[in-house]
């Protein structure tokens, strides 16, 4: 009997605590926004602003149009950097001479945060589509190379030696043994590249762009339209979550033995 | 018998010498790689293939570094002032995130009710990229140290919480059961078993937090600031001085690398027991 009541208390707490937490946040939001409407618009005005983004386009696009232009940039840059980043990571992870020559240059460039590239890239290439894709490329290239290289270097020597004993050529060993073993690590790089690409594209758009979620944030900020800023920020968060969920599914499909 | 040992000894020495030679060869190759890179950069600029007004030569950049150590133009601060200002912002946000984030993550990972209550709040905040907080924070608090520190806090907080949470959740159940058998209380198990076993993961989180802090700092300073390395870069762009921009990038990269080296050193100290096992 005693343990039964304990169980009931436990399950009540278990399910009510998350609900309590979320409602607490919403209540704080409503109270704060009704006291300081200029600092923080309430949930209802954010909702109204959201509806308005569909009826009155900003910068020639609805909210979905802005999402799409940000996504387009990220996906284009990701495809390029997956191709080059993974190949480069394999090259410097597998070949010691290449690692000595190119790895050292890479180590110098690597610690520069992608956002610090923005000004010089704007100076060189202006504010069109190419410089933004280039920026996202830089931001996604680095984690890909680091993870791929680490994955290749961490392959157990014994597997490579077994390959050699059975007469595998260098290319065979790389293709049949090393790359499949390094795949989980490469996927960790891909996951990092997606989130870092999403952040970088926002930064690039916030500094200079006509369309894209980052530019929506800046437009709302400069026009003192905090509701628009919140709409953009929430959309950014949702799109980012969807992206990382998609990558997780992809990982399960490509290397199911991982995890 | 003794000749055998001698031969073995000689063979070992020979092998070690060979390894040293190979290492030397690769070290030389690294140096050659960097030198060739710099030489090509210098040549491309000096031969006029790339306009010097867009990409200054490495020698010009060295000159600018020397110049910025003692002179304030164009951004109004000498290099040291900018470095200190950036470090102050980045490290204050970073340390507050560690002080709050790690205990919170450990707490959430150990006590179920705390997890149920705090996790939804955390999950709501988590997907917002720190850069997106900048406008909101600036509207609330202006562009002072507090505002930028808060932005850095957001970016460093998330990995601190996630990693310490995951680290303590992954504590070996056998260790916990052994402690229970020996009559330890839950609190005792928490700090004698849970925390030590979460440390390696937590350090990985601190490393991510440090990297995030430093790169978000640049964004925060570029969007809203009056001093700092990001500010220097931004001004360099506005007055069309690529050498200032590149100096800023190099200094940011170098300090980032130094900070991460320092962290490795501390991590090694803290996790010595792990290696000894």
Interface residues (C-beta under 8 A of the other chain):
Chain A: X13 X14 X17 X18 X20 X21 X22 X24 X25 X39 X40 X96 X97 X99 X100 X101 X102 X103 X104 X105 X108 X109 X110 X111 X112 X113 X114 X115 X116 X117 X118 X119 X120 X122 X123 X124 X198 X199 X202 X203 X206 X207 X217 X218 X220 X221 X226 X229 X230 X232 X233 X236 X237 X238 X240 X241 X244
Chain B: X26 X27 X29 X30 X31 X32 X33 X34 X37 X54 X55 X112 X113 X116 X117 X118 X119 X120 X121 X124 X127 X128 X129 X130 X131 X132 X133 X134 X135 X136 X138 X139 X140 X214 X215 X216 X218 X219 X222 X223 X230 X233 X234 X236 X237 X240 X242 X245 X246 X248 X249 X250 X252 X253 X254 X256 X257 X260
